[in-house]
Amino acid sequence: MMTDPFPSSDFDPWAQTYDQDVQQSHFPFDGYDGALNTVIELAKPHTGMSVLDLGTGTGNLAVRFVKGNCDLWCTDFSEGMLEKAREKLPTAHFVLFDLRQDWPAELNRRFDRIVSAYVFHHFELDAKVELCKKLVNDHLTENGKLIIADISFLDAKTMSNYAESIGDLWEEEFYWLADESVRAMESAGMKVTYQRVSACAGVYVVSR
Ligand SMILES: C[S@@+](CC[C@H](N)C(=O)[O-])C[C@H]1O[C@@H](n2cnc3c(N)ncnc32)[C@H](O)[C@@H]1O
């Protein structure tokens, strides 16, 4: 049997220190607050807006939607992370599920906004595109938007220069490269815009 490279058990213990770790101003969290705030600026939350947050973690993005009185749905595959998020978000709905598995029945509906921060870099480009396509086609309302903040670079050259500049801090994962990602999503029939937020963070807005 193949071992899972990203089991939920890797994330459960991280829930204890996660909120301190994201305050580091170096890789991978250089630009973290700016990226989450950019999602809010682009989402324009308002009362009654339905919002699905994928990979909620300890709830740092979701909590920014609370002020907007949104109908908030939070998901993650780590029970440890969701436990922390529940403390911050007493009125939100929570669903424990793995984005690589079948879509859960309770989320089988459409949302005005689907958002996600610092999650999709666990998936290769093909899987990113496939998931975005499913979200946009099956789970967004007509004028809905999918807004993704993550570790991202303009292109491969920018990423390799950055990796070299930070030395031992660098870790290999499937970080977004804006040029190839935008091209691949447009080829799959989606509309996409990209906004750079810091040397290693950016935000994608995807729609039909
Ligand atoms: C780096 S944290 C980001 C948390 C939060 N969105 C934020 O911006 O602070 C990544 C989160 O994605 C979740 N995650 C990773 N892979 C997942 C998967 N396949 N399905 C569901 N959640 C996943 C982890 O449990 C973790 O909570």
The ligand as an SDF file (V2000), in Angstrom:
LIG
                    3D

 27 29  0  0  0  0  0  0  0  0999 V2000
   -0.8800   25.8240    6.3590 C   0  0  0  0  0  0  0  0  0  0  0  0
   -2.4540   25.3940    7.0260 S   0  0  0  0  0  0  0  0  0  0  0  0
   -3.5000   26.7530    6.4910 C   0  0  0  0  0  0  0  0  0  0  0  0
   -4.6370   27.0120    7.4480 C   0  0  0  0  0  0  0  0  0  0  0  0
   -5.4630   28.2580    7.1980 C   0  0  0  0  0  0  0  0  0  0  0  0
   -6.1820   28.1820    5.9540 N   0  0  0  0  0  0  0  0  0  0  0  0
   -4.6040   29.4930    7.2340 C   0  0  0  0  0  0  0  0  0  0  0  0
   -4.4950   30.1680    6.2300 O   0  0  0  0  0  0  0  0  0  0  0  0
   -4.0320   29.7680    8.2820 O   0  0  0  0  0  0  0  0  0  0  0  0
   -2.9730   24.1080    5.9210 C   0  0  0  0  0  0  0  0  0  0  0  0
   -4.2840   23.5010    6.3610 C   0  0  0  0  0  0  0  0  0  0  0  0
   -4.7710   22.6700    5.3140 O   0  0  0  0  0  0  0  0  0  0  0  0
   -5.2230   21.4630    5.8590 C   0  0  0  0  0  0  0  0  0  0  0  0
   -5.0880   20.4360    4.8030 N   0  0  0  0  0  0  0  0  0  0  0  0
   -3.9570   20.0340    4.1830 C   0  0  0  0  0  0  0  0  0  0  0  0
   -4.2290   19.0860    3.2770 N   0  0  0  0  0  0  0  0  0  0  0  0
   -5.5850   18.8920    3.3360 C   0  0  0  0  0  0  0  0  0  0  0  0
   -6.4760   18.0200    2.6600 C   0  0  0  0  0  0  0  0  0  0  0  0
   -6.0370   17.1430    1.7360 N   0  0  0  0  0  0  0  0  0  0  0  0
   -7.7960   18.0830    2.9470 N   0  0  0  0  0  0  0  0  0  0  0  0
   -8.2440   18.9530    3.8850 C   0  0  0  0  0  0  0  0  0  0  0  0
   -7.4620   19.8040    4.5770 N   0  0  0  0  0  0  0  0  0  0  0  0
   -6.1400   19.7690    4.3000 C   0  0  0  0  0  0  0  0  0  0  0  0
   -4.3200   21.2060    7.0690 C   0  0  0  0  0  0  0  0  0  0  0  0
   -4.8930   20.3450    8.0250 O   0  0  0  0  0  0  0  0  0  0  0  0
   -4.1180   22.6110    7.6040 C   0  0  0  0  0  0  0  0  0  0  0  0
   -5.1070   22.9590    8.5500 O   0  0  0  0  0  0  0  0  0  0  0  0
  1  2  1  0
  2  3  1  0
  2 10  1  0
  3  4  1  0
  4  5  1  0
  5  6  1  0
  5  7  1  0
  7  8  2  0
  7  9  1  0
 10 11  1  0
 11 12  1  0
 11 26  1  0
 12 13  1  0
 13 14  1  0
 13 24  1  0
 14 15  1  0
 14 23  1  0
 15 16  2  0
 16 17  1  0
 17 18  1  0
 17 23  2  0
 18 19  1  0
 18 20  2  0
 20 21  1  0
 21 22  2  0
 22 23  1  0
 24 25  1  0
 24 26  1  0
 26 27  1  0
M  CHG  2   2   1   9  -1
M  END
$$$$
